[in-house]
Amino acid sequence: MADAAEAPDTPALRALENLGIDYEVTVHGPVRSLEEAADARGIDPYQVLKTLVVRRGDGDFLFVLVPGDRQISWPKLRDQLGVSRLSMPDKDVARDVTGYERGTITPFGATTAWPVIADRLIVSREGPVSIGGGAHGVAASLHPAVLVEVLGATVADVTEQA
């Protein structure tokens, strides 16, 4: 793990700093898998959060936070949102609506503060969670309850086993 002073300056890390909450920055080299990311961050794979951008409609997006060992359950997410159709934007649209390229997307410091849904397992499992820090190989670890609170996230059962 690296000191925050070694981390690149990203909108995500600036947003975290401005919140005044406890978090720890990890800077590591390229990773090719969930297991490599978890190992580089010194945590279990379930503690690595994936931030997925989901489109509800034209110009209407949200962030879904998913534990690393899980995937979105589309029926559960549609039911939670009360919609019949959802989709994932392509990489260019995702970058346009968040300010981040795929692999670096995080709700922190995004160009638009889209609503956030956090899977219930994020707050029910042990230990901190690690979320992207806005650049490849950069992550921020923090307490899951703090993450949910500062993002104003809705906690719901929206995933299934990967």
C-alpha positions in Angstrom: 0.0 0.0 0.0 1.2 3.4 -0.8 0.9 6.7 1.0 -1.8 9.0 -0.2 1.0 11.4 -1.2 2.1 8.9 -3.8 -1.4 8.6 -5.3 -2.2 10.6 -8.5 -4.4 13.6 -8.2 -7.9 12.4 -9.2 -11.4 13.9 -8.8 -12.2 10.8 -6.7 -9.4 11.3 -4.2 -10.1 15.0 -4.0 -13.8 14.2 -3.3 -12.9 11.8 -0.6 -10.5 14.3 1.0 -13.2 17.0 0.9 -15.6 14.7 2.8 -13.3 14.6 5.8 -13.8 10.9 6.3 -11.3 8.1 7.2 -10.0 6.2 4.2 -6.8 4.7 3.0 -5.4 5.0 -0.5 -3.8 2.0 -2.2 -1.7 2.4 -5.3 -0.6 -0.7 -7.2 0.4 -1.7 -10.7 -1.8 -3.2 -13.4 -4.0 -6.1 -12.4 -5.7 -8.6 -14.6 -8.2 -10.2 -12.3 -10.3 -9.7 -9.2 -7.9 -11.9 -7.3 -4.9 -9.9 -8.4 -6.7 -6.7 -7.4 -7.6 -8.1 -3.9 -4.0 -9.3 -3.4 -2.5 -6.0 -4.4 -4.8 -4.2 -1.9 -4.3 -6.8 0.9 -8.0 -7.7 1.2 -10.3 -10.5 0.2 -12.0 -10.5 -3.2 -15.4 -9.8 -1.8 -14.1 -6.5 -0.3 -13.2 -5.2 -3.8 -16.2 -3.2 -5.0 -17.1 -2.9 -8.7 -18.8 0.3 -9.6 -21.1 -0.3 -12.6 -22.9 2.4 -14.5 -26.5 1.4 -15.4 -28.8 3.2 -17.8 -32.5 3.5 -16.8 -33.5 5.7 -19.7 -32.3 8.4 -22.0 -29.9 10.6 -19.9 -30.8 8.7 -16.7 -28.1 6.6 -15.1 -27.1 5.3 -11.7 -24.2 3.6 -10.0 -24.5 0.1 -8.7 -21.8 -1.0 -6.2 -21.2 -4.8 -6.4 -18.9 -6.9 -4.2 -16.1 -8.4 -6.3 -17.4 -11.9 -5.9 -20.9 -11.1 -7.1 -22.6 -9.8 -10.2 -25.8 -7.7 -10.8 -29.0 -9.7 -10.7 -30.9 -7.9 -13.4 -34.3 -9.1 -12.2 -33.6 -7.9 -8.7 -32.3 -4.6 -9.8 -35.3 -4.0 -12.1 -37.6 -4.9 -9.3 -35.8 -2.5 -6.9 -36.0 0.3 -9.4 -39.6 -0.5 -10.5 -38.6 -0.6 -14.2 -38.9 -3.2 -16.9 -35.7 -2.3 -18.8 -32.1 -1.5 -17.9 -28.9 -1.5 -19.9 -25.2 -0.9 -19.5 -23.9 2.0 -21.6 -20.9 1.5 -23.9 -17.5 2.6 -22.7 -17.7 6.0 -24.4 -21.1 6.9 -22.9 -19.9 5.6 -19.5 -17.0 8.0 -19.7 -19.1 10.9 -20.9 -21.6 10.5 -18.0 -19.1 9.8 -15.2 -15.9 11.5 -16.3 -14.1 8.2 -15.8 -13.0 5.5 -18.2 -14.0 1.9 -17.6 -11.9 0.3 -14.9 -11.6 3.6 -13.0 -15.3 4.4 -12.5 -16.4 5.5 -9.0 -19.2 7.6 -7.7 -16.6 9.8 -5.9 -15.8 12.8 -8.0 -17.9 11.7 -10.9 -19.0 14.5 -13.2 -22.7 13.9 -12.2 -23.8 12.7 -8.8 -26.0 9.8 -10.1 -28.0 7.9 -7.5 -26.1 4.9 -6.0 -27.4 1.5 -5.1 -25.1 -0.6 -2.9 -25.7 -4.3 -2.7 -26.7 -5.3 0.9 -23.7 -7.7 1.2 -21.4 -4.7 1.2 -22.5 -3.6 4.6 -23.1 -7.1 6.1 -19.7 -8.6 5.6 -16.6 -8.2 7.6 -13.9 -5.6 7.1 -13.4 -2.5 5.0 -14.3 -2.2 1.3 -12.1 -1.0 -1.5 -13.5 1.2 -4.2 -11.8 2.7 -7.3 -9.9 5.8 -6.8 -10.5 7.3 -10.3 -7.3 6.0 -12.0 -6.0 2.6 -12.9 -4.2 1.0 -10.0 -5.6 3.4 -7.4 -8.2 2.5 -4.8 -9.6 3.8 -1.6 -10.5 1.6 1.4 -13.1 2.7 3.9 -15.7 1.4 6.3 -18.8 0.2 4.3 -21.3 2.0 6.5 -19.4 5.3 5.9 -19.3 4.6 2.2 -23.1 4.1 2.1 -23.7 7.2 4.2 -21.5 9.7 2.3 -22.9 8.5 -1.0 -26.5 8.5 0.2 -26.7 5.0 -1.3 -29.8 2.9 -1.2 -28.9 -0.5 0.2 -30.7 -3.4 -1.5 -30.4 -7.0 -2.5 -29.4 -6.6 -6.2 -26.7 -9.2 -6.8 -26.2 -12.9 -7.3 -23.2 -15.2 -7.2 -20.8 -14.6 -10.0 
